[in-house]
């Protein structure tokens, strides 16, 4: 019985630290509009995994939530991390272009760009 409880505790502890867990938590938080917390969960998922495909997906999602709260420089940086993680994903380049367009419109509205 003691052995069973120890195994269950270890499994629960391992599940709480997995990158997929953080990705699911980030998805739930982004769905409810808590973009700052979702971004931190995606960042943890990015750093926890070794898979380049999963890192790219986490970085894309982190970029999207940063873009949603107008943190355009951070969004661009996360999307560039996604590009470095997996340069073969075509959707990354679309997201980078969108982030650049948003940042350009933002700066043009402030009069920084002429």
C-alpha positions as CSV (number, residue, x, y, z in Angstrom):
1,X,0.0,0.0,0.0
2,X,2.8,2.4,0.9
3,X,4.6,1.6,-2.4
4,X,1.4,2.3,-4.3
5,X,1.0,5.7,-2.7
6,X,4.6,6.6,-3.4
7,X,4.3,5.7,-7.0
8,X,1.0,7.8,-7.3
9,X,2.8,10.7,-5.7
10,X,5.7,10.5,-8.1
11,X,3.4,10.3,-11.1
12,X,1.3,13.3,-10.0
13,X,4.5,15.2,-9.4
14,X,5.9,14.4,-12.8
15,X,2.6,15.3,-14.5
16,X,2.7,18.7,-12.9
17,X,6.1,19.5,-14.4
18,X,5.5,18.3,-18.0
19,X,5.6,20.8,-20.8
20,X,2.2,19.5,-22.1
21,X,0.7,20.3,-18.8
22,X,1.9,23.9,-19.0
23,X,0.7,24.1,-22.6
24,X,-2.8,23.0,-21.6
25,X,-2.9,25.4,-18.7
26,X,-1.8,28.2,-21.0
27,X,-4.6,27.3,-23.5
28,X,-7.2,27.4,-20.7
29,X,-5.9,30.8,-19.5
30,X,-5.8,32.3,-23.0
31,X,-9.4,31.1,-23.6
32,X,-10.6,33.0,-20.5
33,X,-8.7,36.1,-21.4
34,X,-5.9,35.9,-18.9
35,X,-3.2,36.5,-21.4
36,X,-0.3,37.5,-19.1
37,X,-0.6,34.2,-17.1
38,X,-1.0,32.3,-20.3
39,X,2.2,33.8,-21.6
40,X,4.1,32.6,-18.5
41,X,2.7,29.1,-18.9
42,X,3.7,29.0,-22.6
43,X,7.2,30.2,-21.6
44,X,7.5,27.4,-19.0
45,X,6.3,24.9,-21.7
46,X,8.9,26.3,-24.1
47,X,11.8,25.9,-21.6
48,X,10.7,22.4,-20.3
49,X,10.6,20.6,-23.6
50,X,13.5,19.3,-25.8
51,X,11.3,18.8,-28.9
52,X,11.9,21.6,-31.4
53,X,8.4,21.2,-32.8
54,X,6.8,21.6,-29.4
55,X,9.2,24.5,-28.6
56,X,8.0,26.2,-31.8
57,X,4.4,25.7,-31.0
58,X,4.8,27.1,-27.4
59,X,6.7,30.1,-28.8
60,X,4.0,30.8,-31.3
61,X,1.4,30.7,-28.7
62,X,3.5,32.9,-26.4
63,X,3.9,35.4,-29.3
64,X,0.1,35.4,-29.9
65,X,-0.8,36.2,-26.3
66,X,1.8,38.9,-26.1
67,X,0.4,40.4,-29.3
68,X,-3.1,40.3,-27.8
69,X,-2.0,42.5,-24.9
70,X,0.0,44.9,-27.3
71,X,3.4,43.7,-26.1
72,X,4.6,43.8,-29.7
73,X,8.3,43.6,-29.1
74,X,7.9,40.5,-26.9
75,X,5.6,39.0,-29.4
76,X,8.1,39.5,-32.2
77,X,10.9,38.0,-30.0
78,X,8.8,34.9,-29.2
79,X,8.0,34.4,-32.9
80,X,11.7,34.7,-33.8
81,X,12.3,32.0,-31.2
82,X,9.7,29.8,-32.9
83,X,11.4,30.4,-36.2
84,X,14.8,29.3,-34.7
85,X,13.2,26.2,-33.1
86,X,11.6,25.0,-36.3
87,X,12.3,27.0,-39.5
88,X,10.2,24.6,-41.6
89,X,6.8,25.7,-40.1
90,X,5.3,28.1,-42.7
91,X,2.8,29.6,-40.2
92,X,5.6,31.1,-38.2
93,X,6.5,33.4,-41.1
94,X,2.9,34.6,-41.4
95,X,2.8,35.4,-37.6
96,X,6.1,37.3,-37.8
97,X,4.8,39.4,-40.7
98,X,1.6,40.1,-38.8
99,X,3.5,41.1,-35.7
100,X,5.8,43.4,-37.7
101,X,2.7,45.0,-39.3
102,X,1.1,45.6,-35.9
103,X,4.3,47.1,-34.6
104,X,4.6,49.4,-37.6
105,X,1.0,50.6,-37.3
106,X,1.6,51.2,-33.6
107,X,4.7,53.3,-34.2
108,X,3.2,55.1,-37.1
109,X,0.3,56.1,-34.9
110,X,2.6,57.6,-32.3
111,X,4.5,59.5,-35.0
112,X,7.7,57.6,-34.5
113,X,7.8,56.4,-38.1
114,X,7.2,58.9,-40.9
